[in-house]
Amino acid sequence: MSKTEPPGVPVTTSPMARALGMIDLSSGSEIVVKIPYRDDLVGDPDMGVIAGGVVTTLLDHTSARAVAAALTEDTSIATLDLRIDYMRPARPGKDILATAYCYKVTRSVAFVRALAYDADPSDPVASAQGAFMLDSNAGRGVGANLAPVRAVARRKP
């Protein structure tokens, strides 16, 4: 960790974020999230860099956090579209950071830009642009979109 980087807070709001060890480094309206380097997150042992899927998850999570920060009221948020351009492999042994900002919010969709980098934001590992649906559960409770479980008739042997 650099001397200018704040210590951060572990992200516990999402099981995936918790499993990946995401750390929130945000301050004010700037959303910054870090995934510390771990050997079990490496995609190619010969290269020793964090897997692309981990970077995708980091960009998606950080982007959704930027949407939440841009809203005046809490609501559910769902990823509609996330386009990611990978620009180079991450450096072996380095943490990955992501920054994101929400640049447009409509009644039902929010738009975000994000960057993932390992040392310098001006030399990104990947960039992303996404669209996120707002109030994705239309006011229904968690799991309301799931079909009810039906009893299955068992055949007699």
DSSP file (Angstrom, degrees, kcal/mol; ACC not computed):
  #  RESIDUE AA STRUCTURE BP1 BP2  ACC     N-H-->O    O-->H-N    N-H-->O    O-->H-N    TCO  KAPPA ALPHA  PHI   PSI    X-CA   Y-CA   Z-CA
    1    1 A M              0   0    0      0, 0.0     2,-0.0     0, 0.0     0, 0.0   0.000 360.0 360.0 360.0 134.7    0.0    0.0    0.0
    2    2 A S    >   -     0   0    0      1,-0.1     3,-0.7     4,-0.1     0, 0.0  -0.312 360.0-111.0 -75.6 163.9    1.4    3.4   -0.9
    3    3 A K  T 3  S+     0   0    0      1,-0.2    -1,-0.1    -2,-0.0     0, 0.0   0.761 118.0  49.7 -66.9 -24.5    1.7    6.2    1.7
    4    4 A T  T 3  S+     0   0    0      2,-0.1    -1,-0.2     0, 0.0    -2,-0.0   0.601  88.8  97.0 -90.3 -11.6   -1.1    8.2    0.1
    5    5 A E  S <  S-     0   0    0     -3,-0.7    20,-0.0     1,-0.1     0, 0.0  -0.655  76.8-125.2 -82.4 126.3   -3.6    5.3   -0.1
    6    6 A P        -     0   0    0      0, 0.0    -4,-0.1     0, 0.0    -2,-0.1  -0.272  24.3-111.4 -65.2 158.3   -6.1    5.2    2.8
    7    7 A P        -     0   0    0      0, 0.0    18,-0.1     0, 0.0    -2,-0.0   0.824  53.7-153.3 -64.7 -31.6   -6.2    2.0    4.8
    8    8 A G        -     0   0    0     18,-0.1    17,-0.2    17,-0.1    25,-0.1   0.010   9.5 -97.4  84.5 169.5   -9.7    1.1    3.5
    9    9 A V  E     -A   24   0A   0     15,-1.8    15,-3.6    17,-0.0    17,-0.1  -0.995  36.6-108.6-130.0 130.9  -12.7   -0.9    4.8
   10   10 A P  E     -A   23   0A   0      0, 0.0     2,-0.6     0, 0.0    13,-0.3  -0.340  33.3-122.6 -59.3 138.9  -13.4   -4.5    3.9
   11   11 A V        +     0   0    0     11,-2.7    11,-0.2     6,-0.2    10,-0.2  -0.752  41.6 161.8 -85.7 121.4  -16.5   -4.7    1.6
   12   12 A T        +     0   0    0     -2,-0.6    -1,-0.1     1,-0.1     6,-0.1   0.354  49.0  91.8-120.6   2.5  -19.1   -7.0    3.3
   13   13 A T  S    S+     0   0    0      1,-0.1    -1,-0.1     2,-0.0     3,-0.1   0.643  89.7  43.0 -76.4 -13.8  -22.3   -6.1    1.5
   14   14 A S  S  > S-     0   0    0      1,-0.1     4,-2.6    -3,-0.0     5,-0.2  -0.997  71.7-140.5-134.1 132.5  -21.9   -8.8   -1.2
   15   15 A P  H  > S+     0   0    0      0, 0.0     4,-2.5     0, 0.0     5,-0.1   0.886 107.6  50.1 -57.7 -38.1  -20.8  -12.4   -0.7
   16   16 A M  H  > S+     0   0    0      2,-0.2     4,-2.2     1,-0.2     5,-0.2   0.932 110.6  48.4 -66.6 -44.6  -18.7  -12.2   -3.9
   17   17 A A  H  >>S+     0   0    0      1,-0.2     5,-2.5     2,-0.2     4,-0.6   0.907 113.3  48.4 -60.6 -41.5  -17.0   -9.0   -2.8
   18   18 A R  H ><5S+     0   0    0     -4,-2.6     3,-0.8     1,-0.2    -1,-0.2   0.918 110.5  50.7 -64.3 -44.0  -16.3  -10.6    0.6
   19   19 A A  H 3<5S+     0   0    0     -4,-2.5    -2,-0.2     1,-0.3    -1,-0.2   0.856 112.1  47.0 -63.5 -35.8  -14.9  -13.8   -1.0
   20   20 A L  H 3<5S-     0   0    0     -4,-2.2    -1,-0.3    -5,-0.1    -2,-0.2   0.555 112.7-120.8 -83.4  -7.6  -12.6  -11.7   -3.3
   21   21 A G  T <<5 -     0   0    0     -3,-0.8    -3,-0.2    -4,-0.6    -2,-0.1   0.802  40.9-173.4  75.5  29.3  -11.4   -9.6   -0.3
   22   22 A M      < -     0   0    0     -5,-2.5   -11,-2.7   -11,-0.2     2,-0.4  -0.261   7.3-157.3 -59.5 142.3  -12.5   -6.3   -1.8
   23   23 A I  E     -AB  10  34A   0     11,-2.7    11,-2.8   -13,-0.3     2,-0.6  -0.990  12.2-133.5-125.4 128.4  -11.5   -3.2    0.2
   24   24 A D  E     +AB   9  33A   0    -15,-3.6   -15,-1.8    -2,-0.4     9,-0.2  -0.716  28.9 168.1 -84.1 119.4  -13.4    0.1   -0.1
   25   25 A L        +     0   0    0      7,-2.9     8,-0.2    -2,-0.6    -1,-0.1   0.151  31.1 139.6-111.2  14.5  -11.0    3.0   -0.5
   26   26 A S        -     0   0    0      6,-0.6     2,-0.3   -17,-0.1     5,-0.2  -0.171  30.8-171.8 -64.6 151.1  -13.7    5.5   -1.4
   27   27 A S  B >   -G   30   0B   0      3,-1.7     3,-1.7     0, 0.0     2,-0.1  -0.944  57.7 -38.8-144.4 124.2  -13.7    9.1   -0.2
   28   28 A G  T 3  S-     0   0    0     -2,-0.3    -2,-0.0     1,-0.3     0, 0.0  -0.416 125.1 -18.0  62.4-130.7  -16.6   11.4   -0.7
   29   29 A S  T 3  S+     0   0    0     -2,-0.1     2,-0.6    -3,-0.1    -1,-0.3   0.543 113.6  99.7 -87.7  -6.7  -18.1   10.9   -4.2
   30   30 A E  B <   -G   27   0B   0     -3,-1.7    -3,-1.7    71,-0.1     2,-0.6  -0.717  63.2-152.9 -83.6 119.4  -15.0    9.2   -5.6
   31   31 A I  E     + C   0 100A   0     69,-0.9    69,-1.4    -2,-0.6     2,-0.4  -0.830  22.9 165.7 -96.1 120.3  -15.6    5.4   -5.6
   32   32 A V  E     + C   0  99A   0     -2,-0.6    -7,-2.9    67,-0.2    -6,-0.6  -0.994   7.7 178.9-136.5 126.9  -12.4    3.3   -5.4
   33   33 A V  E     -BC  24  98A   0     65,-2.3    65,-2.5    -2,-0.4     2,-0.4  -0.982   9.1-158.8-130.5 141.7  -12.3   -0.4   -4.6
   34   34 A K  E     -BC  23  97A   0    -11,-2.8   -11,-2.7    -2,-0.4    63,-0.2  -0.928  11.8-158.4-122.1 142.9   -9.3   -2.7   -4.3
   35   35 A I  E     - C   0  96A   0     61,-3.0    61,-2.3    -2,-0.4   -13,-0.2  -0.972  27.6-135.1-113.4 112.9   -8.8   -6.4   -4.6
   36   36 A P        -     0   0    0      0, 0.0     2,-0.1     0, 0.0    59,-0.1  -0.374  30.5 -96.9 -65.4 144.7   -5.5   -7.3   -2.9
   37   37 A Y        +     0   0    0     56,-0.2     2,-0.3    -2,-0.1    58,-0.1  -0.395  49.9 171.6 -62.5 132.7   -3.3   -9.8   -4.8
   38   38 A R    >   -     0   0    0     56,-0.1     3,-1.8    -2,-0.1     4,-0.3  -0.992  40.2-127.3-141.6 143.9   -3.7  -13.4   -3.7
   39   39 A D  G >  S+     0   0    0     -2,-0.3     3,-1.4     1,-0.3    -1,-0.1   0.837 108.8  60.5 -58.7 -33.7   -2.3  -16.5   -5.2
   40   40 A D  G 3  S+     0   0    0      1,-0.3    -1,-0.3    -3,-0.1    -3,-0.0   0.557  99.4  57.8 -75.6  -4.6   -5.8  -18.1   -5.4
   41   41 A L  G <  S+     0   0    0     -3,-1.8    10,-2.9   -21,-0.0    -1,-0.3   0.406  79.1 116.4 -98.9   0.2   -7.0  -15.3   -7.7
   42   42 A V  E <   -H   50   0C   0     -3,-1.4     8,-0.3     8,-0.3    -3,-0.0  -0.512  47.4-165.7 -73.4 132.6   -4.3  -15.9  -10.3
   43   43 A G  E    S+     0   0C   0      6,-2.1    -1,-0.1     1,-0.3     7,-0.1   0.843  79.9  27.3 -86.6 -37.3   -5.7  -17.0  -13.7
   44   44 A D  E >>> -H   49   0C   0      5,-0.7     4,-3.0     1,-0.1     3,-1.1  -0.938  66.2-158.8-130.0 106.4   -2.5  -18.3  -15.3
   45   45 A P  T 345S+     0   0    0      0, 0.0    -1,-0.1     0, 0.0    -2,-0.0   0.799  92.8  59.4 -58.0 -29.2    0.1  -19.6  -12.9
   46   46 A D  T 345S+     0   0    0      1,-0.2    -2,-0.0     2,-0.1     0, 0.0   0.849 115.8  33.7 -67.6 -32.7    2.8  -19.1  -15.5
   47   47 A M  T <45S-     0   0    0     -3,-1.1    -1,-0.2     2,-0.1    -5,-0.0   0.802  93.8-146.5 -91.4 -32.7    2.1  -15.4  -15.7
   48   48 A G  T  <5 +     0   0    0     -4,-3.0    45,-1.2     1,-0.2     2,-0.3   0.749  48.5 135.2  75.1  24.2    1.1  -14.8  -12.1
   49   49 A V  E   < -H   44   0C   0     -5,-0.6    -6,-2.1    43,-0.2    -5,-0.7  -0.773  64.7 -92.9-107.8 153.4   -1.5  -12.2  -12.7
   50   50 A I  E     -H   42   0C   0     -2,-0.3    40,-0.3    41,-0.3    -8,-0.3  -0.350  54.8 -98.3 -60.7 138.8   -5.0  -11.9  -11.3
   51   51 A A    >>  -     0   0    0    -10,-2.9     4,-1.4     1,-0.1     3,-0.7  -0.194  22.1-121.8 -62.5 148.2   -7.6  -13.6  -13.5
   52   52 A G  H 3> S+     0   0    0      1,-0.2     4,-2.5     2,-0.2     5,-0.1   0.822 111.4  60.5 -60.3 -33.8   -9.7  -11.5  -15.9
   53   53 A G  H 3> S+     0   0    0      1,-0.2     4,-2.3     2,-0.2    -1,-0.2   0.837 102.1  52.6 -64.4 -32.8  -12.9  -12.7  -14.3
   54   54 A V  H <> S+     0   0    0     -3,-0.7     4,-2.3     2,-0.2    -1,-0.2   0.903 109.4  48.9 -67.6 -40.9  -11.8  -11.1  -11.0
   55   55 A V  H  X S+     0   0    0     -4,-1.4     4,-2.5     2,-0.2    -2,-0.2   0.908 110.2  52.0 -64.3 -41.8  -11.2   -7.8  -12.8
   56   56 A T  H  X S+     0   0    0     -4,-2.5     4,-2.5     2,-0.2    -2,-0.2   0.933 110.7  47.4 -58.6 -47.4  -14.7   -8.1  -14.4
   57   57 A T  H  X S+     0   0    0     -4,-2.3     4,-2.7     1,-0.2     5,-0.2   0.900 111.2  51.3 -62.5 -41.6  -16.3   -8.6  -11.0
   58   58 A L  H  X S+     0   0    0     -4,-2.3     4,-2.6     2,-0.2     5,-0.2   0.923 111.6  46.7 -61.7 -45.2  -14.3   -5.7   -9.5
   59   59 A L  H  X S+     0   0    0     -4,-2.5     4,-2.2     2,-0.2    -2,-0.2   0.900 113.7  48.5 -65.2 -40.8  -15.4   -3.3  -12.3
   60   60 A D  H  X S+     0   0    0     -4,-2.5     4,-2.3    -5,-0.2    -2,-0.2   0.943 114.7  44.6 -64.2 -48.0  -19.1   -4.5  -12.1
   61   61 A H  H  X S+     0   0    0     -4,-2.7     4,-2.1     1,-0.2    -2,-0.2   0.925 114.7  47.8 -63.8 -45.5  -19.1   -4.1   -8.3
   62   62 A T  H  X S+     0   0    0     -4,-2.6     4,-1.8    -5,-0.2    -1,-0.2   0.884 111.3  51.6 -64.6 -38.5  -17.4   -0.7   -8.3
   63   63 A S  H  X S+     0   0    0     -4,-2.2     4,-2.0    -5,-0.2    -1,-0.2   0.918 109.2  49.4 -63.9 -44.1  -19.7    0.6  -11.1
   64   64 A A  H  X S+     0   0    0     -4,-2.3     4,-2.5     1,-0.2    -2,-0.2   0.876 108.7  53.7 -63.6 -36.7  -22.8   -0.5   -9.1
   65   65 A R  H  X S+     0   0    0     -4,-2.1     4,-2.1     2,-0.2    -1,-0.2   0.883 106.4  52.6 -63.5 -37.5  -21.3    1.3   -6.1
   66   66 A A  H  X S+     0   0    0     -4,-1.8     4,-1.3     2,-0.2    36,-0.3   0.888 108.8  50.0 -65.5 -38.6  -21.0    4.5   -8.2
   67   67 A V  H >X S+     0   0    0     -4,-2.0     4,-1.0     2,-0.2     3,-0.6   0.952 110.0  50.0 -62.3 -49.2  -24.6    4.2   -9.2
   68   68 A A  H >< S+     0   0    0     -4,-2.5     3,-0.6     1,-0.3    -2,-0.2   0.880 109.6  51.8 -57.9 -38.8  -25.7    3.9   -5.6
   69   69 A A  H 3< S+     0   0    0     -4,-2.1    -1,-0.3     1,-0.2    -2,-0.2   0.794 107.7  52.8 -68.5 -27.5  -23.6    6.9   -4.6
   70   70 A A  H << S+     0   0    0     -4,-1.3    -1,-0.2    -3,-0.6    -2,-0.2   0.639  93.9  89.9 -82.7 -14.7  -25.3    9.0   -7.4
   71   71 A L    <<  -     0   0    0     -4,-1.0     3,-0.1    -3,-0.6     4,-0.0  -0.507  64.2-150.9 -86.2 151.3  -28.8    8.2   -6.2
   72   72 A T  S    S+     0   0    0     -2,-0.2     2,-0.3     1,-0.1    -1,-0.1   0.662  85.0  36.6 -90.9 -18.7  -30.8   10.2   -3.7
   73   73 A E  S    S-     0   0    0     -5,-0.0     2,-0.2     2,-0.0    -1,-0.1  -0.976  91.0-104.8-132.6 147.0  -32.8    7.2   -2.5
   74   74 A D        +     0   0    0     -2,-0.3     2,-0.3    -3,-0.1    -2,-0.0  -0.466  51.3 151.7 -67.6 138.6  -31.9    3.6   -2.0
   75   75 A T        -     0   0    0     -2,-0.2     2,-0.1    -4,-0.0    -4,-0.1  -0.964  49.4 -82.2-156.7 165.8  -33.2    1.2   -4.6
   76   76 A S        -     0   0    0     -2,-0.3    59,-1.9    58,-0.0    60,-0.7  -0.457  41.7-159.3 -73.0 149.0  -32.2   -2.1   -6.2
   77   77 A I  E     -D  134   0A   0     57,-0.2     2,-0.4    58,-0.2    57,-0.2  -0.996   9.5-176.8-133.0 133.3  -29.6   -1.9   -9.0
   78   78 A A  E     -D  133   0A   0     55,-2.0    55,-3.0    -2,-0.4     2,-0.4  -0.995  31.3-112.8-133.2 140.2  -29.0   -4.6  -11.7
   79   79 A T  E     +D  132   0A   0     -2,-0.4    53,-0.2    53,-0.2     3,-0.1  -0.563  33.6 172.1 -70.9 121.9  -26.4   -4.7  -14.4
   80   80 A L  E    S-     0   0A   0     51,-2.7     2,-0.3    -2,-0.4    52,-0.2   0.833  70.5  -1.8 -91.7 -45.3  -28.0   -4.4  -17.8
   81   81 A D  E     -D  131   0A   0     50,-2.0    50,-2.6     2,-0.0    -1,-0.4  -0.988  57.1-179.5-151.0 134.3  -24.8   -4.0  -19.9
   82   82 A L  E     -D  130   0A   0     -2,-0.3     2,-0.5    48,-0.2    48,-0.2  -0.890   7.9-168.6-140.2 108.2  -21.1   -3.9  -19.0
   83   83 A R  E     -D  129   0A   0     46,-2.9    46,-2.1    -2,-0.4     2,-0.5  -0.853   9.4-170.1 -97.9 126.6  -18.6   -3.5  -21.8
   84   84 A I  E     -D  128   0A   0     -2,-0.5     2,-0.6    44,-0.2    44,-0.2  -0.969  11.8-162.8-122.1 130.4  -15.0   -4.1  -20.8
   85   85 A D  E     -D  127   0A   0     42,-2.8    42,-2.1    -2,-0.5     2,-0.5  -0.955  12.8-150.5-109.2 115.4  -11.9   -3.4  -22.9
   86   86 A Y  E     +D  126   0A   0     -2,-0.6    40,-0.3    40,-0.2    39,-0.1  -0.761  17.0 178.3 -85.7 126.7   -8.9   -5.2  -21.5
   87   87 A M        -     0   0    0     38,-3.0    39,-0.2    -2,-0.5    -1,-0.1   0.725  60.5 -17.2-103.5 -28.3   -5.8   -3.2  -22.4
   88   88 A R  S    S-     0   0    0     37,-1.5    -1,-0.4    35,-0.0     2,-0.1  -0.968  76.1 -84.2-168.0 161.6   -3.0   -5.2  -20.9
   89   89 A P        -     0   0    0      0, 0.0    37,-0.0     0, 0.0     2,-0.0  -0.467  50.8-106.8 -71.7 150.0   -2.3   -7.9  -18.4
   90   90 A A        -     0   0    0    -40,-0.3     6,-0.1    -2,-0.1     3,-0.0  -0.323  42.8 -94.9 -66.4 159.3   -2.1   -6.8  -14.7
   91   91 A R    >   -     0   0    0      4,-0.2     3,-1.9     1,-0.1   -41,-0.3  -0.613  46.8-100.1 -78.8 136.5    1.4   -6.9  -13.2
   92   92 A P  T 3  S+     0   0    0      0, 0.0   -43,-0.2     0, 0.0   -44,-0.1  -0.276 104.8  12.2 -56.4 136.3    2.2  -10.1  -11.4
   93   93 A G  T 3  S+     0   0    0    -45,-1.2     2,-0.3     1,-0.2   -56,-0.2   0.478  99.3 125.2  79.5   2.7    1.9   -9.8   -7.6
   94   94 A K    <   -     0   0    0     -3,-1.9   -44,-0.3   -58,-0.1    -1,-0.2  -0.736  61.0-119.5-100.9 144.3    0.1   -6.4   -7.7
   95   95 A D        -     0   0    0     -2,-0.3     2,-0.5    23,-0.2    -4,-0.2  -0.358  27.8-130.4 -65.9 156.2   -3.3   -5.4   -6.2
   96   96 A I  E     -C   35   0A   0    -61,-2.3   -61,-3.0    -6,-0.1     2,-0.3  -0.958  23.1-169.9-113.1 132.2   -6.0   -4.3   -8.6
   97   97 A L  E     -CE  34 117A   0     20,-3.2    20,-2.7    -2,-0.5     2,-0.4  -0.864   2.5-163.1-116.1 153.7   -7.9   -1.1   -8.0
   98   98 A A  E     -CE  33 116A   0    -65,-2.5   -65,-2.3    -2,-0.3     2,-0.4  -0.999   4.5-168.2-136.3 141.4  -11.0    0.2   -9.8
   99   99 A T  E     +CE  32 115A   0     16,-2.1    16,-2.4    -2,-0.4     2,-0.3  -0.950  13.2 177.6-121.4 147.9  -12.5    3.7   -9.9
  100  100 A A  E     -CE  31 114A   0    -69,-1.4   -69,-0.9    -2,-0.4     2,-0.4  -0.997  11.3-170.0-148.2 149.8  -16.0    4.4  -11.3
  101  101 A Y  E     - E   0 113A   0     12,-2.4    12,-2.2    -2,-0.3     2,-0.7  -0.998  22.0-132.7-142.5 143.9  -18.3    7.3  -11.7
  102  102 A C  E     + E   0 112A   0     -2,-0.4    10,-0.3   -36,-0.3     3,-0.1  -0.834  24.0 177.4 -93.5 117.8  -21.9    7.6  -12.7
  103  103 A Y  E     +     0   0A   0      8,-1.6     2,-0.3    -2,-0.7     9,-0.2   0.546  64.0  26.7-102.1  -8.5  -22.3   10.3  -15.3
  104  104 A K  E     - E   0 111A   0      7,-1.2     7,-2.9     2,-0.0     2,-0.4  -0.938  55.5-173.6-157.3 131.4  -26.0   10.0  -16.1
  105  105 A V  E     + E   0 110A   0     -2,-0.3     5,-0.2     5,-0.2     2,-0.2  -0.991   9.9 177.7-126.2 125.0  -29.1    8.9  -14.2
  106  106 A T        -     0   0    0      3,-3.3    -2,-0.0    -2,-0.4     5,-0.0  -0.454  51.7 -83.0-107.2-172.6  -32.5    8.6  -15.8
  107  107 A R  S    S+     0   0    0      1,-0.2     3,-0.1    -2,-0.2    -1,-0.0   0.857 124.7   8.9 -60.9 -35.3  -35.8    7.4  -14.3
  108  108 A S  S    S+     0   0    0      1,-0.2    26,-2.7    25,-0.1     2,-0.4   0.511 124.2  51.0-127.3  -7.2  -34.9    3.8  -14.9
  109  109 A V  E     - F   0 133A   0     24,-0.2    -3,-3.3    22,-0.0     2,-0.4  -0.994  53.7-161.8-138.8 142.4  -31.3    3.5  -16.0
  110  110 A A  E     -EF 105 132A   0     22,-2.5    22,-2.7    -2,-0.4     2,-0.4  -0.940  13.5-145.3-120.0 147.0  -27.9    4.8  -14.8
  111  111 A F  E     -EF 104 131A   0     -7,-2.9    -8,-1.6    -2,-0.4    -7,-1.2  -0.921  19.0-176.6-118.9 137.0  -24.7    5.0  -16.9
  112  112 A V  E     -EF 102 130A   0     18,-2.4    18,-2.4    -2,-0.4     2,-0.4  -0.939  18.7-158.5-135.9 149.5  -21.2    4.5  -15.6
  113  113 A R  E     +EF 101 129A   0    -12,-2.2   -12,-2.4    -2,-0.3     2,-0.3  -0.976  23.0 176.2-122.4 143.5  -17.6    4.6  -16.7
  114  114 A A  E     -EF 100 128A   0     14,-2.5    14,-2.8    -2,-0.4     2,-0.3  -0.978  17.7-156.1-146.7 157.0  -14.9    2.7  -14.8
  115  115 A L  E     -EF  99 127A   0    -16,-2.4   -16,-2.1    -2,-0.3     2,-0.4  -0.988   4.1-157.8-132.2 143.2  -11.1    1.9  -14.9
  116  116 A A  E     +EF  98 126A   0     10,-2.9     9,-2.9    -2,-0.3    10,-1.7  -0.976  25.3 160.3-116.9 137.2   -9.1   -1.0  -13.4
  117  117 A Y  E     -E   97   0A   0    -20,-2.7   -20,-3.2    -2,-0.4   -27,-0.1  -0.959  37.2-148.5-150.2 163.9   -5.4   -0.5  -12.8
  118  118 A D  S    S-     0   0    0      5,-0.4   -23,-0.2    -2,-0.3    -1,-0.1   0.622  91.6  -9.8-112.5 -18.3   -2.6   -1.9  -10.8
  119  119 A A  S    S+     0   0    0      1,-0.3    -2,-0.1     4,-0.3   -23,-0.0   0.487 128.5  28.7-142.4 -46.5   -0.3    1.1  -10.2
  120  120 A D    >   -     0   0    0      3,-0.3     3,-2.4     1,-0.1    -1,-0.3  -0.984  57.3-145.8-133.6 122.6   -1.3    4.1  -12.2
  121  121 A P  T 3  S+     0   0    0      0, 0.0    -1,-0.1     0, 0.0    -5,-0.1   0.736 101.5  64.2 -59.7 -20.5   -4.8    5.0  -13.4
  122  122 A S  T 3  S+     0   0    0      1,-0.3    -5,-0.0    -3,-0.0     0, 0.0   0.553 104.0  48.2 -80.2  -4.9   -3.3    6.6  -16.5
  123  123 A D  S <  S-     0   0    0     -3,-2.4    -5,-0.4     3,-0.0    -3,-0.3  -0.598  89.4-171.2-127.5  69.3   -2.0    3.1  -17.5
  124  124 A P        -     0   0    0      0, 0.0    -7,-0.3     0, 0.0     3,-0.1  -0.202  31.0-150.7 -70.2 152.9   -5.2    1.0  -17.0
  125  125 A V  S    S-     0   0    0     -9,-2.9   -38,-3.0     1,-0.4   -37,-1.5   0.828  85.5  -8.7 -78.1 -40.6   -5.5   -2.8  -17.1
  126  126 A A  E     -DF  86 116A   0    -10,-1.7   -10,-2.9   -40,-0.3    -1,-0.4  -0.990  59.2-149.6-155.1 154.9   -9.1   -2.4  -18.3
  127  127 A S  E     -DF  85 115A   0    -42,-2.1   -42,-2.8    -2,-0.3     2,-0.3  -0.935  17.3-165.8-125.4 155.3  -11.8    0.2  -18.9
  128  128 A A  E     -DF  84 114A   0    -14,-2.8   -14,-2.5    -2,-0.3     2,-0.4  -0.979  15.3-167.8-140.9 151.7  -15.5   -0.3  -18.7
  129  129 A Q  E     +DF  83 113A   0    -46,-2.1   -46,-2.9    -2,-0.3     2,-0.3  -0.991  25.2 174.7-136.0 132.4  -18.7    1.4  -19.6
  130  130 A G  E     -DF  82 112A   0    -18,-2.4   -18,-2.4    -2,-0.4     2,-0.4  -0.920  29.7-144.5-141.5 162.7  -22.0    0.1  -18.2
  131  131 A A  E     -DF  81 111A   0    -50,-2.6   -51,-2.7    -2,-0.3   -50,-2.0  -0.992  20.7-164.0-125.0 134.9  -25.7    0.6  -17.9
  132  132 A F  E     -DF  79 110A   0    -22,-2.7   -22,-2.5    -2,-0.4     2,-0.3  -0.975  16.7-129.8-126.1 130.7  -27.6   -0.3  -14.7
  133  133 A M  E     -DF  78 109A   0    -55,-3.0   -55,-2.0    -2,-0.4     3,-0.4  -0.589  23.2-143.0 -77.7 136.3  -31.3   -0.8  -14.2
  134  134 A L  E    S+D   77   0A   0    -26,-2.7   -57,-0.2    -2,-0.3     4,-0.1  -0.764  79.7  12.0-100.4 148.1  -32.8    1.1  -11.3
  135  135 A D  S >  S+     0   0    0    -59,-1.9     3,-2.1    -2,-0.3    -1,-0.2   0.926  77.3 172.5  52.3  48.7  -35.5   -0.3   -9.1
  136  136 A S  T 3  S+     0   0    0    -60,-0.7    -1,-0.1    -3,-0.4    -2,-0.1   0.704  73.1  49.0 -64.8 -20.6  -34.9   -3.6  -10.8
  137  137 A N  T >  S-     0   0    0      3,-0.1     3,-2.6     7,-0.0    -1,-0.3   0.350 104.1-130.5 -99.9   8.0  -37.2   -5.5   -8.4
  138  138 A A  T <  S-     0   0    0     -3,-2.1    -2,-0.1     1,-0.3     3,-0.1   0.827  71.2 -52.3  49.3  39.4  -40.0   -2.9   -9.0
  139  139 A G  T 3  S+     0   0    0      1,-0.3    -1,-0.3   -63,-0.0     2,-0.1   0.412 106.9 131.5  82.9  -3.0  -40.6   -2.6   -5.2
  140  140 A R    <   -     0   0    0     -3,-2.6    -1,-0.3     1,-0.1     3,-0.1  -0.413  60.6-100.8 -80.0 159.9  -40.9   -6.3   -4.6
  141  141 A G    >   -     0   0    0      1,-0.2     3,-2.0    -2,-0.1     4,-0.2  -0.184  54.2 -67.5 -72.7 169.8  -39.0   -8.1   -1.9
  142  142 A V  T 3  S+     0   0    0      1,-0.3    -1,-0.2     2,-0.1    -5,-0.0  -0.368 123.1  13.2 -59.7 131.2  -35.9  -10.2   -2.4
  143  143 A G  T >  S+     0   0    0     -3,-0.1     3,-1.7    -2,-0.1    -1,-0.3   0.460  84.6 126.7  82.5   2.3  -36.6  -13.4   -4.4
  144  144 A A  T <   +     0   0    0     -3,-2.0    -2,-0.1     1,-0.3    -3,-0.1   0.735  68.9  59.8 -65.6 -20.7  -40.1  -12.2   -5.5
  145  145 A N  T 3  S+     0   0    0     -4,-0.2    -1,-0.3     2,-0.1     2,-0.3   0.516  85.6  99.5 -84.6  -4.0  -39.2  -12.9   -9.1
  146  146 A L  S <  S-     0   0    0     -3,-1.7     3,-0.1     1,-0.1     0, 0.0  -0.604  80.9-112.6 -84.7 143.5  -38.5  -16.5   -8.4
  147  147 A A        -     0   0    0     -2,-0.3    -1,-0.1     1,-0.1    -2,-0.1  -0.449  40.4-100.5 -69.1 143.8  -41.2  -19.1   -9.3
  148  148 A P        -     0   0    0      0, 0.0     2,-0.4     0, 0.0    -1,-0.1  -0.367  40.1-105.5 -65.1 146.2  -42.7  -20.8   -6.2
  149  149 A V        -     0   0    0     -3,-0.1     2,-0.4    -2,-0.0    -3,-0.0  -0.589  37.1-152.7 -74.7 127.7  -41.4  -24.2   -5.5
  150  150 A R        -     0   0    0     -2,-0.4     2,-0.2    -3,-0.0    -1,-0.0  -0.782  21.2-106.8-102.7 146.4  -43.9  -26.9   -6.5
  151  151 A A        -     0   0    0     -2,-0.4     2,-0.6     1,-0.1    -1,-0.0  -0.491  32.7-136.6 -67.7 136.9  -44.1  -30.3   -4.9
  152  152 A V        -     0   0    0     -2,-0.2     2,-0.3     0, 0.0    -1,-0.1  -0.864  12.7-130.3-100.0 124.5  -42.8  -33.0   -7.2
  153  153 A A        -     0   0    0     -2,-0.6     2,-0.4     1,-0.0     0, 0.0  -0.571  23.7-142.6 -73.5 131.5  -44.9  -36.2   -7.4
  154  154 A R        -     0   0    0     -2,-0.3     2,-0.2     1,-0.0    -1,-0.0  -0.772   9.4-125.9 -98.4 140.4  -42.7  -39.2   -6.9
  155  155 A R        -     0   0    0     -2,-0.4    -1,-0.0     1,-0.1     0, 0.0  -0.571  25.0-117.1 -78.9 145.0  -43.2  -42.4   -8.8
  156  156 A K              0   0    0     -2,-0.2    -1,-0.1     1,-0.1     0, 0.0  -0.666 360.0 360.0 -80.4 136.8  -43.5  -45.5   -6.8
  157  157 A P              0   0    0      0, 0.0    -1,-0.1     0, 0.0    -2,-0.0   0.511 360.0 360.0 -68.5 360.0  -40.8  -48.0   -7.5
